Amino acid sequence: MRTTFQNIYDNYHKDLFQFLVYMVKDKQQAEDLIQEVYIKVLQSYDSFKGESSEKTWLFSIARHVAIDFFRKQKSKRNKIQEYFDWGEKGHLITDDQALPEEVAVLNDQMKLIYRCLDKCSIDQKSVIILRYIQSFSIRETADSLGWTTSKVKTTQHRAMKTLQKLLEEADREEGLLSE
């Protein structure tokens, strides 16, 4: 098992880690989550049937780990909101944390795209990251997400329309601010 795990690590660690950084926008948290991915891989590798590629199987595990993280965060946020009296209007707890170092060096337009991407649904965000950042094929994306290729294509189309709309809104807002 050691050589199998070492091969997985050598072949996919960088891409898996990058995927998780893009998903959670926090390098430290991505490091914790990648450990969870490896634990799940070690626990379930014997049951891997090879019906999909090893790569898509690993990214599927990583995506589920990220979704579990988001669910836990939402649960914690809800408990905190219940504890404090936020008044009638309520306040949303936002994460104003800086982007990872790798993203921070990008130009302003790329930063804007990533901010808009955060406003997309998890499914849309997953498809865009896998297709355009990780360069997965539609088939690999479908296998990783456990979807049909048509669902990937539909989600990709909707994600791109949503992203375009968000970018146009941001451009309009920025235009108003600079006037």
N, C-alpha and C positions, 0 to 999 in steps of 0.2 A: 504494500500500500504506500510505503514511503516514496518509492520511485514514481508511482502514479500521481501522488499528491505533488511531488516536486515538478513533474511535467506540467500539471495543471497550473501550478504557481508560475513556473517559468513562461508558459505560453499565454496566460490570460490575466495575470495579476494587474499589470499596468492598465489594461482596458477595463477590467472590472472596477478597479479603484477609481479611474476617471469617470466611469458611468455613475458610481455612487456619489462622487464629488458634485457632478452636475445635478444629480437628483436632490441631494440634501443641502447643497451650497455651503458645506462646512467640511474642511479637510480633516479636522480632528474626529468629527462624527463619522465621516466616511471610513476612517481607519478602524473605528469601533465596529461599524457595520460589516466591513470586509472580513473581520474576524468571525462574525456570526455566519457569514456566507461560507467560510471555510469549515466551520464546525458542522453546518448542515451538509456540506459536500462530504465530509468524512463520515458522517452518520448515515448518509443515504447513497453513497457511491455504489455499494453492492446491489442496490435496487435499480440503478441506472440501466435501462434496457437498450439504449442505443437507438431508440426510435427517432431521435433527433440528434444533431451533432452535439458533441461535448460542449462546444462554445455556446450554443443556444440554450442548453440545459443550465449551464452556469449563470448566464444572464437572466434566465427565468428565476433562478434562486435569488439572485441579487435584487431583482425587481420586487419579489415578494418580501424580502428583508426590508427594503426601502418602504414599501407600503405599510408593513407592520410598524416601522418606526413612525411614519406619519400618523397612524391610528393611535399609537401610544401618546404622541405629542398632542393630538387633538383631545384625547381623554384627560391628559394633565391640564391642558388649557381650560377645558370645561370645568374641572374641579376647582381650579383657581378662580374662575369667574363666578362660580357658585358661592365660594367662600366670601368674596368681597361684594359689597353693595355698589354696583356700578351706576345706579340710578336708572331712570326710565329709558334713556337712549342707549345705555351700555357702551362699552369701549371694546374695540378689538385689540388683542395683544398682537403686535406686529414684530417681526424679526428684522431689525435694521442692521444685522450683522454684515460685515464687509464680505465681498466675494472672495473665493480662494485666490491665492497668489497667481495661479496660472491664468485666471480670468481677469485679474486686476490689470494686467499689462495690455489687455485688448483695447482697441480704440473706442471712442465714445459710442459709435454706432453698434459695435458688438455688445457693449455693456447694456445699451438700450434693448437690444434683441433678447439678452438673457433676462432682463427685468420683465419684459413682456412675456417671455416664455414661462416665468414663474406664475403668471396669471392664468395660464392654460390649465386644463384639467390634468390629473396625473396620467391618464391614458394618452392624452395628446402630447404631453411633455415626454413621456416614455418613447413614443413613436418618433418624435423629432430627434431626441437624443440618439436613439439607436440608428435611425436612418441617416441623419445628416452629420452627427458628431462622431459616432462609432462606425459609420459607413457600412451598416448591415444591409443586406439585400432585403427585399420584401419578404421572401421566404424565411430568412433567418430571423427577421423581426417577428414574423407570425409565430415561428417555433418558440422563440424566447418568451413571448407574451401568452402563448397558448391560444392563439386566435387563428382565424382563417386569413388567407391572404387578402380576401375582399374586405374584411374588417380592418386590416392594416391600411389598405388603400383608402377606405372611407375615412378612417380616423386621421390619416395623414392629410387628406384633402381638407377636412374640417379644421385640423390644427393649423394648417398653413393659412386658411382664410381667417381664423381667429387671430393668429399672430400678425397677419397683415393689417387687420382692423385695429388691433392694439397699437401697432407701430404708427398707423395713420393718426390715431387719437393722440399719441405721445408727441408726434410732430406738430399737430395743431396746438396742443398745450404749450409746447416749447416756443412755437411761433408767437403765441399770445404773451408769453412771459418776456420775450426779447423785444416786444414792441413798446 
